[in-house]
């Protein structure tokens, strides 16, 4: 049995692909907003990592959201997804760079649509501050990872109203995300001599 400790921003996507991963796993989610609170993230990760000792492997479904994440994971032989952030986990870095040729975009996944208010509050971003911080962005791109963008329309409109960032929708296949999790699981196996 493996453990997957994931950012809550990935909850819907992991639950969508969990049965197709091909290995048994206990999945635990941390609050998505922790990535803007380094102390809180380190504490929550360590608590979950301690709780996962004894599993065949620990996959940590996060980007590099903490400057010392490798140091935090090392004592537990936990394996981080090979991505810089949650967007790189859902679409490839190459795709992000391709889109960047059109301009700077703020990406929203289903988890981000559900959690942006909490994240902005944790950073003390008022409506005015959010608009100031996001002013350089050409807009937002909703990554439709579940094929149900219509279910997020109200949240996207609220984001638009709060930030003044117009949005577009982009269908996303979860194959890349699934492959990152499977590759991390393989590194767990290699780390224990399997």
C-alpha positions in Angstrom: 0.0 0.0 0.0 1.3 3.4 -1.0 0.4 6.8 0.4 -0.3 9.9 -1.7 -0.2 13.2 0.1 -1.7 15.8 -2.2 -2.4 19.4 -2.3 -6.2 19.9 -2.0 -6.1 21.7 -5.4 -5.7 18.2 -7.0 -8.5 16.5 -5.1 -11.0 16.3 -8.0 -8.3 15.2 -10.5 -6.9 12.5 -8.2 -10.3 11.1 -7.5 -11.0 11.0 -11.2 -7.9 8.9 -12.0 -7.4 7.0 -8.7 -8.9 3.8 -10.0 -6.6 3.9 -13.1 -3.3 4.3 -11.2 -2.8 0.6 -10.9 -1.6 0.6 -7.3 -3.4 0.7 -4.0 -3.0 4.0 -2.2 -4.3 5.9 0.8 -4.8 9.4 -0.3 -4.7 12.4 2.0 -5.2 16.0 1.0 -3.8 19.2 2.5 -5.5 22.5 2.3 -4.8 24.2 -1.0 -4.1 27.5 0.6 -1.1 26.2 2.5 1.2 26.9 -0.5 1.1 30.6 0.4 2.0 29.8 4.1 5.4 28.2 4.2 5.4 27.5 7.9 1.9 26.0 7.7 2.7 23.9 4.7 5.9 22.5 6.3 4.1 21.6 9.5 1.1 20.0 7.7 3.4 18.0 5.4 5.6 16.8 8.3 2.5 15.7 10.2 1.2 13.7 7.2 4.6 12.3 6.4 4.9 11.0 10.0 1.5 9.4 9.7 2.6 7.7 6.4 5.7 5.9 7.8 5.5 2.2 7.0 3.8 2.5 3.7 5.5 1.0 0.6 6.2 4.5 -0.7 5.0 8.0 -0.3 4.1 10.1 -3.4 3.8 13.8 -2.7 1.5 15.4 -5.3 2.7 19.0 -5.0 4.8 21.2 -7.0 7.8 22.9 -5.5 5.5 25.1 -3.4 8.0 25.4 -0.5 11.6 26.5 -0.9 12.8 23.6 1.3 10.4 20.9 0.1 13.2 18.5 -0.8 14.7 18.9 2.7 11.2 18.3 4.3 10.6 15.1 2.3 14.2 13.6 2.6 13.9 12.0 6.0 10.7 10.1 4.9 12.1 8.9 1.5 9.0 10.6 0.0 8.9 11.4 -3.7 7.7 14.7 -5.1 6.0 15.0 -8.5 8.5 16.3 -11.2 6.8 19.6 -11.8 7.4 23.2 -10.7 3.8 23.8 -9.7 0.3 22.6 -9.9 -0.1 23.9 -13.4 2.9 22.0 -14.7 1.4 18.9 -13.2 -1.8 19.3 -15.2 -0.3 20.6 -18.4 3.3 20.2 -19.5 5.9 22.9 -19.1 6.1 23.0 -22.9 2.4 23.8 -23.1 2.8 26.6 -20.5 5.7 28.1 -22.5 3.7 27.8 -25.7 0.8 29.7 -24.2 3.2 32.3 -22.7 4.1 33.3 -26.3 0.6 34.9 -26.4 1.1 36.7 -23.1 1.1 36.2 -19.3 -1.8 34.2 -18.0 -3.1 33.2 -14.5 -4.2 29.5 -14.5 -7.2 28.2 -12.7 -7.9 24.5 -12.2 -11.2 23.3 -10.7 -9.4 23.2 -7.3 -8.2 26.8 -7.8 -11.7 28.0 -8.7 -12.9 26.5 -5.4 -10.0 27.9 -3.4 -8.8 31.2 -4.8 -10.7 33.2 -2.2 -9.0 31.4 0.7 -5.6 31.8 -1.0 -6.1 35.5 -1.6 -7.3 36.0 2.0 -4.2 34.2 3.3 -2.1 36.6 1.3 -4.3 39.5 2.6 -5.3 40.4 -1.0 -8.3 42.7 -1.1 -10.1 43.2 -4.3 -7.9 46.2 -5.1 -4.7 44.3 -4.2 -5.7 41.3 -6.4 -6.4 43.6 -9.3 -3.1 45.3 -8.8 -1.2 42.0 -8.6 -2.9 40.5 -11.6 -2.8 43.6 -13.8 0.2 42.3 -15.8 -1.8 39.2 -16.7 -3.5 39.1 -20.1 -6.2 37.0 -18.5 -6.9 33.7 -16.8 -7.1 30.2 -18.3 -9.4 27.7 -16.8 -7.9 24.2 -17.2 -11.0 22.0 -17.7 -9.5 18.8 -16.3 -12.8 17.1 -15.7 -14.7 18.0 -18.8 -17.3 19.9 -16.8 -16.4 23.6 -17.2 -20.0 24.6 -17.0 -20.1 23.5 -13.4 -17.4 26.2 -12.6 -19.0 29.1 -14.5 -20.3 30.9 -11.4 -16.9 30.6 -9.7 -15.1 31.8 -12.8 -17.4 34.8 -13.1 -16.8 35.6 -9.4 -13.0 35.4 -10.1 -13.5 37.8 -13.1 -15.5 40.2 -11.0 -12.9 40.2 -8.2 -9.8 40.4 -10.3 -11.0 41.9 -13.7 -9.1 39.0 -15.4 -11.1 37.8 -18.4 -10.9 34.0 -18.7 -10.9 31.4 -21.4 -11.4 27.7 -21.0 -8.9 25.0 -22.1 -9.8 21.3 -22.2 -7.1 19.2 -20.4 -6.5 15.5 -20.6 -5.3 14.0 -17.3 -2.8 11.7 -18.9 0.1 14.0 -18.1 -0.9 14.2 -14.4 -1.4 10.5 -14.2 2.0 9.9 -15.8 3.7 12.1 -13.2 2.1 10.2 -10.3 3.1 6.8 -11.9 6.6 8.0 -12.4 6.8 9.2 -8.8 5.5 5.8 -7.7 8.3 4.1 -9.7 10.9 6.3 -8.0 9.4 5.2 -4.7 10.0 1.6 -5.8 13.6 2.2 -6.9 14.3 4.0 -3.6 13.4 0.9 -1.6 15.1 -1.6 -3.9 11.9 -3.0 -5.5 
